[in-house]
């Protein structure tokens, strides 16, 4: 049992479900839009959060 699963089983289950969904198929989204600066900053923040959880 991981730390996230013991601290917040609901969030851990949601993340596991999404990981399984992504492993099971491919989604192709046709788009020519660029990410907004806010979305890019949120992505950087998520990397920091993930690194904090894993390490």
N, C-alpha and C positions, 0 to 999 in steps of 0.2 A: 504494500500500500504506500503510495507516494504522499508527500507532504500536502500537496493540493487536495488530493482525495480525502485525506483525514481532516483537513481544515474546512474544506467546502466541497462536499461530495456532489452537490448539484452542479456547480461550475465544472468540476472535473468530468462529470458525465456529459455535459454539453460539449466540452472540448473533445472528448473521446468520440462522441457521436459525429461531430464535424470531421474529425480526422478519418474516421471510417468512411464517411460519405465521400471525402476527397480521394481516398485510396480506391474506391469502387467505381469511379467514372471520371470523365473529363468534361469540362464545360468550356465551350468556346464562345466568347462574347465578342462580336464584331463591334469595334469602336475605334474612333480616331481621336477621341477626347484625351486630353492630358489631365493628369491628376492635379487637383488644386494644391496650393501650398499647404493648406490646413491638413489635407489628407496625407501628404508626404510627411509633415511633422508628426501626425498621429502614428504613422508607420514607424518612425524613428523611436517614438515613445514606447510603442509596443515591443520593439527589439530590446529596449532597456528593461522593460518589465519582464520579458521572457528570460533575459539573461539573469535578472535578479532571482527569478523563481528557480531556474536551473542551476545556478552557480551560487 
